[in-house]
Amino acid sequence: QVQLVESGGGLVQAGGSLRLSCAASGRTSTFSSYAMGWFRQAPGKEREFVAVISGNGFSTYYADSVKGRFTISRDNGKSTMYLQMNRLKPEDTAVYYCARNRYFSGSSAPNQYDYWGQGTQVTVAA
């Protein structure tokens, strides 16, 4: 079993920055064997893909809506993944979730993820 816990959310003004963390616990010896991803869900909307990073951190992929503003990274020695969010916009307001992909390379499809965190709220004020 793997537990994922997000942190770092909060309230920020438009144009500001936040850094989210996702700490894994439990069976973390295989943390580097799996891609990790970030998703978000705004009120009244479906959960959407934000970014994914491969197991070794060499490959990343972003949703068009965040490309150039968000950066995903990971520290396998700490079993932790990050999402640096810059130039935030009100439309980035959502609950952000981290998740572990079933495979090393990762994808944007939610059904390819087997473990999910509880989420952290990000609110961007206009």
Rosetta silent file (secondary structure, phi, psi, omega in degrees, C-alpha in Angstrom):
SEQUENCE: QVQLVESGGGLVQAGGSLRLSCAASGRTSTFSSYAMGWFRQAPGKEREFVAVISGNGFSTYYADSVKGRFTISRDNGKSTMYLQMNRLKPEDTAVYYCARNRYFSGSSAPNQYDYWGQGTQVTVAA
SCORE:     score description
SCORE:     0.000 S_00000001
   1 L     0.000  146.479  178.381    0.000    0.000    0.000 S_00000001
   2 E  -127.429  134.412  173.936    1.060    3.562   -0.727 S_00000001
   3 E  -111.570  137.127  179.318   -0.262    6.687    0.936 S_00000001
   4 E  -120.523  131.847 -179.616   -0.004   10.070   -0.759 S_00000001
   5 E  -129.753  120.261  178.301   -0.356   13.357    1.099 S_00000001
   6 E   -89.416  152.137  174.252   -0.489   16.723   -0.631 S_00000001
   7 E  -153.396  167.005  175.699    0.489   19.995    0.998 S_00000001
   8 L   103.237   -4.266  178.546    1.257   23.565    0.035 S_00000001
   9 L   -71.337  172.560  179.373   -2.137   24.761   -1.106 S_00000001
  10 E   164.002 -165.987  179.348   -3.620   28.052   -0.038 S_00000001
  11 E  -104.112  130.281 -179.322   -4.947   31.429   -1.105 S_00000001
  12 E  -141.728  152.886  176.579   -2.868   33.533   -3.470 S_00000001
  13 E   -77.683  152.888  175.962   -3.414   36.613   -5.609 S_00000001
  14 L   -56.004  137.833 -176.465   -3.516   36.291   -9.372 S_00000001
  15 L    91.907  -11.051 -179.287    0.007   36.380  -10.754 S_00000001
  16 L   -83.380 -172.862 -175.821    1.412   34.800   -7.612 S_00000001
  17 L  -133.197  152.205  171.475    3.077   31.460   -7.012 S_00000001
  18 E  -143.163  153.594  174.064    2.589   28.342   -4.935 S_00000001
  19 E  -123.855  117.635  177.426    4.544   25.133   -4.587 S_00000001
  20 E   -92.868  146.276  174.812    2.648   21.927   -3.934 S_00000001
  21 E  -122.575  151.775  175.934    4.250   18.832   -2.469 S_00000001
  22 E  -134.796  108.924 -178.345    3.123   15.221   -2.560 S_00000001
  23 E  -100.173  129.572  178.927    4.785   12.941   -0.024 S_00000001
  24 E   -99.102  142.581  174.919    4.528    9.185   -0.429 S_00000001
  25 E  -138.900  168.677 -175.797    4.645    6.750    2.472 S_00000001
  26 E    96.353 -125.190 -179.255    4.210    3.027    2.879 S_00000001
  27 L   -82.669   72.932 -176.328    5.857    0.996    0.126 S_00000001
  28 H   -90.654   -3.093 -179.897    8.145    3.776   -1.051 S_00000001
  29 H   -62.863  -22.480  179.284   11.066    1.544   -2.011 S_00000001
  30 H  -104.897   16.106 -175.582    9.569    1.372   -5.480 S_00000001
  31 H   -53.101  -42.820 -176.654    8.699    5.094   -5.702 S_00000001
  32 H   -73.854   -6.718 -179.858   11.068    5.658   -8.626 S_00000001
  33 H   -83.726   -8.881 -173.555    9.496    2.800  -10.581 S_00000001
  34 L  -126.477  140.633  170.134    6.284    4.708  -11.186 S_00000001
  35 L   -68.255  155.709  178.231    5.322    7.901  -12.909 S_00000001
  36 E  -129.209  147.273 -177.606    3.500   10.444  -10.781 S_00000001
  37 E  -136.884  162.428  172.694    0.894   12.950  -11.798 S_00000001
  38 E  -116.375  138.467  174.134   -1.084   15.988  -10.695 S_00000001
  39 E  -130.187  165.817  175.232   -4.768   16.465  -11.369 S_00000001
  40 E  -145.026  155.868  178.670   -7.210   19.148  -10.306 S_00000001
  41 E  -140.212  118.191  176.740  -10.928   19.512   -9.866 S_00000001
  42 L   -90.433  157.971  179.981  -12.786   22.796   -9.801 S_00000001
  43 L   -56.136  129.534  178.027  -16.295   23.120   -8.334 S_00000001
  44 L    76.611    5.369 -179.321  -18.875   21.689  -10.701 S_00000001
  45 L  -120.947  162.966  177.636  -16.261   20.386  -13.098 S_00000001
  46 L   -77.795  157.696  175.793  -14.704   17.024  -13.796 S_00000001
  47 L   -65.120  134.713 -178.233  -11.246   16.136  -12.567 S_00000001
  48 E  -126.707  150.100  178.588   -8.663   17.181  -15.155 S_00000001
  49 E   -69.467  140.993  176.624   -5.081   16.289  -15.851 S_00000001
  50 E  -115.049  -55.457 -176.329   -2.416   18.869  -15.001 S_00000001
  51 E  -162.353  157.258  177.511    1.035   17.264  -15.347 S_00000001
  52 E  -141.944  149.131  178.528    2.903   13.965  -15.179 S_00000001
  53 E  -133.178  138.253 -178.905    6.513   13.019  -14.577 S_00000001
  54 L   -69.040  168.903 -176.304    8.198    9.713  -15.375 S_00000001
  55 L   -58.197  -38.186  179.946    9.693    7.492  -12.692 S_00000001
  56 L   -91.818   -0.804  177.035   13.224    8.784  -13.187 S_00000001
  57 L    81.004    1.803 -175.126   12.071   12.373  -13.637 S_00000001
  58 L   -80.545  -22.515 -176.788   13.540   12.683  -17.128 S_00000001
  59 L  -122.327  134.091  177.907   10.240   13.010  -18.944 S_00000001
  60 E  -134.314  158.191  179.230    7.401   15.421  -18.214 S_00000001
  61 E  -150.208  138.437 -174.952    4.125   16.318  -19.880 S_00000001
  62 E  -126.745  152.370  168.620    1.716   19.164  -19.197 S_00000001
  63 L   -68.023  148.234 -178.916   -1.820   20.165  -19.988 S_00000001
  64 L   -58.332  -32.373 -175.131   -1.901   23.051  -22.440 S_00000001
  65 L   -68.102  -18.894 -177.592   -3.617   25.227  -19.854 S_00000001
  66 L  -118.598   -6.719 -176.977   -0.591   25.150  -17.523 S_00000001
  67 L   -58.520  131.933 -179.803    2.306   24.721  -19.930 S_00000001
  68 L    88.960  -12.274  179.579    4.956   27.363  -19.392 S_00000001
  69 L  -116.107  -33.257 -178.630    3.579   28.311  -15.958 S_00000001
  70 E  -107.885  147.962  175.894    3.741   25.069  -13.941 S_00000001
  71 E  -133.010  124.270  177.732    6.731   22.802  -13.390 S_00000001
  72 E   -97.277  141.730  178.380    6.520   19.248  -12.120 S_00000001
  73 E  -152.041  169.880  179.202    9.503   17.630  -10.425 S_00000001
  74 E  -149.353  153.313  174.610   10.330   14.808   -8.050 S_00000001
  75 E  -124.309   97.898 -175.416   12.923   13.798   -5.492 S_00000001
  76 H   -66.062  -28.120  177.232   13.030   10.016   -5.427 S_00000001
  77 H   -65.156  -26.313  179.082   15.366   10.006   -2.441 S_00000001
  78 H  -105.047    1.363 -177.743   12.616   11.728   -0.442 S_00000001
  79 L    52.177   45.865 -175.011    9.718    9.920   -2.136 S_00000001
  80 E  -135.753  142.226  175.711    8.229   13.313   -2.876 S_00000001
  81 E  -118.929  154.191 -176.452    6.835   15.046   -5.937 S_00000001
  82 E  -131.467  158.644  170.741    6.361   18.771   -6.450 S_00000001
  83 E  -137.980  106.937  175.620    4.345   21.178   -8.551 S_00000001
  84 E   -86.868  120.635 -175.832    5.712   24.685   -8.846 S_00000001
  85 E  -116.091  115.316  179.642    2.886   26.952   -9.982 S_00000001
  86 L  -115.001  163.246  179.111    3.772   30.429  -11.256 S_00000001
  87 L    46.586   52.265 -177.058    1.689   33.217  -12.771 S_00000001
  88 L   -65.951  147.579 -179.627   -1.424   31.748  -11.240 S_00000001
  89 L  -121.023  156.228  177.453   -4.808   32.672  -12.669 S_00000001
  90 H   -55.200  -32.270 -179.872   -8.269   32.602  -11.074 S_00000001
  91 H   -72.928   -4.935  173.262   -9.143   29.685  -13.365 S_00000001
  92 H   -83.497   -6.327  179.476   -6.426   27.636  -11.653 S_00000001
  93 L   -60.922  125.041 -176.992   -8.623   27.561   -8.545 S_00000001
  94 E  -178.969  170.512  166.358   -9.320   23.914   -7.718 S_00000001
  95 E   -88.498  127.292 -178.254   -8.535   21.047   -5.410 S_00000001
  96 E  -102.264  131.588 -177.869   -5.233   19.593   -6.545 S_00000001
  97 E  -119.313  140.779  169.204   -4.598   15.867   -6.275 S_00000001
  98 E  -103.434  154.542 -176.470   -1.434   13.853   -6.693 S_00000001
  99 E  -152.353  151.062  176.833   -1.569   10.296   -7.929 S_00000001
 100 E   -97.652  128.604  177.730    0.705    7.376   -8.709 S_00000001
 101 E   -78.106  155.143 -179.496    0.625    5.991  -12.238 S_00000001
 102 L   -73.046  -15.158 -173.198    0.539    2.252  -12.818 S_00000001
 103 L  -129.755  172.429 -177.073    3.581    2.451  -15.060 S_00000001
 104 L   -71.129  -37.181 -170.077    7.032    4.038  -15.313 S_00000001
 105 L   -89.254  -29.198  175.446    6.325    6.398  -18.170 S_00000001
 106 L    87.552  166.243  178.213    2.957    7.840  -17.172 S_00000001
 107 L  -160.657  176.915  179.638   -0.059    9.211  -18.996 S_00000001
 108 L   -96.702   -3.756 -175.573   -2.809   11.796  -18.668 S_00000001
 109 L   -83.294  122.950 -177.942   -5.656    9.293  -18.254 S_00000001
 110 H   -57.075  -31.638 -177.165   -7.027    9.109  -14.692 S_00000001
 111 H   -74.040   -2.852  175.544   -7.763    5.394  -15.003 S_00000001
 112 H   -91.517    2.846 -178.652   -4.039    4.751  -15.355 S_00000001
 113 E  -109.730  135.490 -174.435   -3.483    5.893  -11.759 S_00000001
 114 E  -110.364  -20.519  176.803   -3.910    3.532   -8.843 S_00000001
 115 E  -127.758  138.363 -176.429   -3.212    5.618   -5.720 S_00000001
 116 E  -130.700  146.814  171.670   -4.551    9.087   -5.004 S_00000001
 117 L   -83.341  179.652 -178.316   -4.048   11.678   -2.311 S_00000001
 118 L   -85.441  -16.655  177.095   -6.848   13.509   -0.516 S_00000001
 119 L    99.774  154.610  175.405   -6.181   16.798   -2.279 S_00000001
 120 E  -135.865  136.373 -174.489   -5.141   20.309   -1.327 S_00000001
 121 E   -81.490  131.973  171.947   -7.153   23.453   -2.065 S_00000001
 122 E  -120.176  124.027  179.286   -5.667   26.169   -4.247 S_00000001
 123 E  -125.060  124.638 -179.199   -7.595   29.409   -4.491 S_00000001
 124 E  -112.489  116.160 -178.930   -6.462   32.227   -6.755 S_00000001
 125 E   -87.322  140.488 -178.430   -8.076   35.576   -6.110 S_00000001
 126 L   -72.285    0.000    0.000   -8.565   37.985   -8.981 S_00000001
